[in-house]
Amino acid sequence: MSSSEIAWPYPRYIAHRGAGKLAPENTLAAMRAGHARGYRMVEFDVKLSGDGVPFLLHDDTLDRTTSGHGRADALTWAELSKLDAGRWHSPAFAGEPLPMLEQIAHWAIANDVACNIEIKPVPGCERATGAAVALDALALWRGASVQPLLSSFSEVALAAARSAVPDLQRAMLYEHIPTDWKDRLARLECVALDTDYRELDAAIVAAAHQAGYKVLTYTPNDPALVSRLAAWNVDGIITDAIDVIRPD
């Protein structure tokens, strides 16, 4: 199968963590801000609370982007839901809560926004997080016109997601592309390679397409660079610069 034969319903331009840096990352406020700028696809990070609820957060700890402290999986969802996930960004967002994946799903479906769910397990919870997020995504997006794309830097998490819900499309994330990337993507039955934009050139994009894979990249923020990536036919460009990069 060539990359052109993959069912690929996703827009090229994707708002990183909802709204780049214009709003507190991984919050419903960020998703709304990205949507207001014309973005019809958002990328965000999901992990599990101490009692197994999928929620949005990038880091393994709460300190950087919430009023909480310590490990993200040390608290129950009832405890996490009381944290302030907006004040760190700016006073205008004070009181913005952490969202559950369920809340984002309802909003995204209602607003016709596609989602790239990055499975972001805390260390030691890779398998459980991959399976749980995939199963919840399947249930939450059941009947939706566009299903979410799952991605992860963790091969263990992505393998667990594949085993739990083989029908959801998957992308493997790499900071540095390994030499055996084609074998790894094939083993995980991925549809896309997702990597740092500095890893890409026209030849790699062409090789991925020839091998039957789509290509996504994070996080180019310079318009000239984004234009070059688009000219190479990169399929998904995840950017923070939603105020200067205009989506198609």
Secondary structure, DSSP 4 states (H G I P E B T S, - for coil): --GGGS-----SEEEETTTTTSS-TTSHHHHHHHHHTT--EEEEEEEE-TTS-EEE-SSSBSTTTSS--SBGGGS-HHHHTTS-SSTTT-GGGTTPPPPBHHHHHHHHHHTT-EEEEEE-PPTT-HHHHHHHHHHHHHHHTTT-SSPPEEEES-HHHHHHHHHH-TTS-EEEEESS--TTHHHHHHHTT-SEEEEEGGG--HHHHHHHHHTT-EEEEE----HHHHHHHHHTT-SEEEES-TTTS---
